[in-house]
Amino acid sequence: MGSSLSSVSNSSTEDIVIVGAGASGIAVLLRLIEHAKDGKKIPPLIVVEKASPPGPGLAYSAACTGTILNMHTDTMGLYYNDPKHFTRWRSDLA
């Protein structure tokens, strides 16, 4: 086990694997995109998701009829400079 871990950590290139493209996975992906926009180099990305379309996850999909949010959607955005981003995204799903 130790030798395989050291061979991975000594690799000159490392991919980023995001498992799940629900809200958390998409948040990580968006943050990495922001890094790239700022001119920072990011390694190759792999997003693994079993459902289609990616993004909503069960809590925000049509399959879930009983989700109750405990906060206003205007406070749930992923971007600090665009607090109503989530509200607009959610209304686009409807």
ROSEVO-247116 format. One record per residue: x, y, z of N, C-alpha, C, O in turn. Coordinates in steps of 0.1 Angstrom, whole numbers, plus 5000, padded with zeros to 4 digits. Layout:
N
n.u:n.v:n.w:ca.u:ca.v:ca.w:c.u:c.v:c.w:o.u:o.v:o.w
X:Y:Z:X:Y:Z:X:Y:Z:X:Y:Z
...
% end
This chain:
94
n.u:n.v:n.w:ca.u:ca.v:ca.w:c.u:c.v:c.w:o.u:o.v:o.w
5008:4988:5000:5000:5000:5000:5009:5013:5000:5006:5022:4993
5019:5013:5008:5028:5025:5009:5034:5028:4996:5035:5040:4992
5039:5018:4988:5046:5021:4975:5036:5027:4965:5040:5036:4957
5024:5022:4964:5014:5027:4955:5011:5042:4958:5009:5050:4949
5009:5045:4971:5006:5059:4975:5018:5068:4971:5015:5079:4966
5030:5064:4973:5041:5073:4970:5043:5074:4955:5047:5085:4951
5040:5064:4947:5041:5066:4933:5031:5075:4927:5033:5083:4918
5019:5076:4933:5009:5085:4929:5013:5099:4933:5012:5109:4925
5017:5101:4945:5021:5115:4950:5033:5120:4943:5035:5133:4943
5042:5112:4938:5054:5116:4930:5051:5119:4916:5060:5123:4908
5039:5117:4911:5036:5119:4897:5037:5133:4893:5034:5142:4901
5042:5136:4881:5044:5150:4877:5030:5156:4873:5029:5168:4873
5021:5148:4869:5007:5154:4866:4997:5146:4874:4997:5134:4875
4988:5153:4880:4977:5147:4887:4964:5152:4882:4962:5164:4880
4955:5143:4880:4941:5147:4876:4933:5150:4888:4936:5145:4899
4922:5158:4886:4913:5160:4897:4900:5152:4893:4895:5154:4882
4895:5144:4902:4883:5136:4899:4873:5141:4909:4874:5141:4921
4861:5146:4904:4850:5150:4912:4840:5139:4910:4835:5136:4899
4836:5133:4922:4827:5122:4922:4813:5128:4926:4811:5132:4937
4804:5128:4917:4791:5133:4919:4790:5147:4913:4798:5156:4917
4780:5150:4905:4778:5163:4899:4765:5169:4905:4758:5177:4898
4762:5167:4918:4752:5174:4925:4757:5188:4929:4767:5192:4923
4750:5194:4938:4754:5207:4942:4768:5209:4947:4775:5218:4943
4773:5199:4955:4787:5200:4960:4797:5198:4949:4807:5206:4948
4795:5188:4941:4804:5186:4930:4805:5198:4920:4816:5201:4915
4793:5203:4917:4793:5215:4908:4800:5227:4914:4806:5234:4907
4798:5228:4927:4804:5240:4934:4820:5238:4933:4826:5248:4931
4825:5226:4935:4839:5224:4933:4844:5227:4919:4854:5234:4917
4836:5223:4909:4839:5225:4895:4839:5240:4892:4848:5245:4885
4829:5247:4897:4828:5261:4894:4840:5269:4900:4845:5278:4895
4844:5265:4912:4856:5271:4919:4868:5269:4911:4876:5278:4909
4870:5257:4905:4882:5254:4897:4881:5263:4884:4891:5267:4879
4869:5264:4878:4868:5273:4866:4872:5287:4870:4878:5294:4861
4868:5292:4881:4871:5306:4885:4887:5307:4886:4892:5317:4882
4893:5297:4891:4908:5297:4892:4914:5298:4878:4923:5305:4875
4908:5290:4868:4913:5291:4855:4911:5305:4848:4919:5309:4841
4899:5311:4851:4897:5324:4846:4907:5334:4851:4910:5344:4845
4912:5332:4863:4922:5341:4869:4936:5338:4864:4945:5344:4869
4937:5329:4854:4950:5326:4848:4957:5315:4855:4969:5312:4852
4952:5309:4865:4958:5298:4872:4956:5285:4865:4945:5282:4860
4967:5277:4864:4966:5265:4857:4960:5254:4866:4963:5253:4877
4950:5246:4860:4944:5236:4867:4947:5223:4860:4948:5222:4848
4948:5212:4867:4951:5199:4861:4938:5194:4853:4928:5199:4855
4940:5183:4845:4928:5178:4839:4917:5174:4849:4920:5169:4860
4905:5176:4845:4894:5173:4854:4885:5161:4848:4884:5160:4836
4881:5153:4857:4872:5142:4854:4860:5143:4864:4862:5144:4876
4848:5144:4858:4836:5145:4866:4828:5132:4864:4825:5128:4853
4825:5124:4875:4818:5112:4874:4804:5114:4880:4803:5118:4891
4794:5111:4872:4780:5113:4876:4772:5102:4869:4773:5100:4857
4763:5096:4877:4754:5086:4871:4741:5091:4866:4735:5085:4857
4737:5103:4871:4724:5108:4867:4726:5119:4856:4736:5124:4854
4715:5121:4849:4714:5131:4839:4701:5139:4840:4691:5133:4841
4701:5152:4840:4713:5161:4839:4720:5162:4852:4715:5160:4862
4733:5166:4851:4741:5169:4863:4736:5182:4869:4730:5190:4863
4738:5183:4882:4735:5196:4889:4724:5196:4899:4727:5198:4911
4712:5192:4896:4701:5194:4906:4703:5185:4918:4700:5189:4929
4707:5173:4916:4707:5163:4927:4692:5160:4932:4683:5167:4927
4690:5151:4940:4677:5147:4944:4669:5158:4951:4657:5160:4948
4676:5166:4959:4668:5176:4967:4662:5187:4958:4652:5193:4961
4667:5189:4946:4662:5199:4937:4657:5194:4924:4654:5201:4915
4655:5181:4923:4649:5175:4911:4634:5173:4912:4628:5175:4923
4628:5170:4901:4614:5168:4900:4610:5156:4908:4598:5155:4912
4619:5146:4910:4616:5134:4917:4613:5136:4932:4607:5128:4939
4618:5147:4938:4617:5150:4952:4605:5160:4954:4607:5172:4950
4595:5156:4960:4583:5165:4961:4582:5170:4976:4573:5179:4978
4590:5166:4985:4589:5170:4999:4600:5178:5005:4600:5179:5017
4609:5183:4997:4620:5190:5003:4616:5204:5008:4609:5212:5001
4620:5207:5020:4617:5220:5026:4631:5226:5029:4639:5221:5037
4633:5238:5023:4646:5245:5026:4644:5253:5039:4633:5259:5041
4655:5254:5047:4654:5261:5059:4660:5275:5058:4662:5281:5069
4662:5280:5046:4667:5293:5044:4662:5298:5031:4657:5291:5022
4662:5311:5029:4657:5317:5016:4667:5315:5005:4679:5315:5008
4662:5312:4993:4671:5308:4982:4680:5320:4978:4691:5317:4973
4677:5332:4982:4686:5343:4978:4699:5343:4986:4708:5350:4983
4699:5335:4997:4712:5334:5005:4720:5321:5002:4729:5318:5009
4716:5314:4992:4722:5301:4989:4731:5300:4977:4735:5289:4972
4735:5312:4972:4743:5312:4960:4757:5307:4962:4762:5307:4973
4764:5303:4951:4778:5298:4952:4787:5309:4950:4799:5308:4953
4783:5321:4945:4792:5332:4942:4789:5343:4952:4778:5349:4952
4799:5347:4959:4797:5358:4969:4793:5371:4962:4786:5380:4969
4797:5373:4950:4794:5386:4943:4781:5385:4935:4778:5395:4928
4774:5374:4936:4761:5372:4929:4752:5364:4938:4749:5353:4935
4747:5370:4949:4740:5363:4959:4727:5357:4954:4722:5347:4960
4721:5362:4943:4708:5356:4938:4710:5346:4927:4701:5342:4920
4723:5342:4925:4726:5332:4914:4718:5319:4916:4712:5314:4907
4717:5314:4928:4709:5302:4931:4695:5303:4928:4688:5295:4922
4689:5315:4932:4675:5317:4929:4672:5317:4914:4662:5311:4910
4681:5323:4906:4679:5323:4892:4681:5309:4886:4673:5305:4878
4691:5302:4891:4693:5288:4886:4681:5279:4889:4677:5272:4881
4676:5280:4901:4665:5272:4905:4652:5275:4897:4645:5266:4893
4650:5288:4894:4638:5291:4886:4640:5286:4872:4630:5284:4865
4652:5285:4867:4654:5280:4853:4651:5265:4852:4648:5260:4842
4652:5258:4864:4648:5243:4864:4633:5241:4863:4629:5230:4858
4626:5250:4868:4611:5248:4868:4605:5248:4855:4592:5247:4854
% end
